[in-house]
């Protein structure tokens, strides 16, 4: 929850979160969630694959 709210303050459009925390996203108001694309990952390599897809 705290990471998403911080991302909202800094207008970060995409947020990577641990897959096991997906259920916690329900605590974040919809008015905040609708501004993001969320990626739920199980391993750091998933983040790297998405971050450097066009590198």
N, C-alpha and C positions, 0 to 999 in steps of 0.2 A: 504494500500500500504506500509506504513512504517513498519508495523509488519512483512510483508512477506520479505521485504528487510533485516530487522534485523535477521530474522530466517535464511536467506541465509548466512549471515556473520558467524553465529554460527553453520551452518550445521544441523539445526533442521529438521528432515525428515517429520514430520507431523505438520500441522498448523490447529488450531481451530479458526474459525472466526464466528462472528455473521451472521446468515442467511441473515439479511437485508443488509449486506455489500458485498454479493456475486458479485453484479454488479461492485463494485469497483475493483475487481480483474483484470478486463480488462485493467486497467492502468499499471499493472505489466507486464514487458516484458515476452514473452513466454520462453525465454532462462532461466529465473529465475523460472517461474511457473512450468516448466517441472521437476524440482528437488524435488517437494513436493507432498504429499498426503494432500488434503484439506478436512476438515470436517466443514460443515456449520451447526451451531447449533442455536436453539432458546432458550435453557434453559441450565443453568450450569449443571444440572443433566445429560444431554446428553454427556457432556465432561467426567464426572465421570464414566458413563457407559462404554465409549470407553477406558478410561485410565485404568480402573481396571477390564477389562473383564476377565483376567486370574488370578486375585488375589485370 
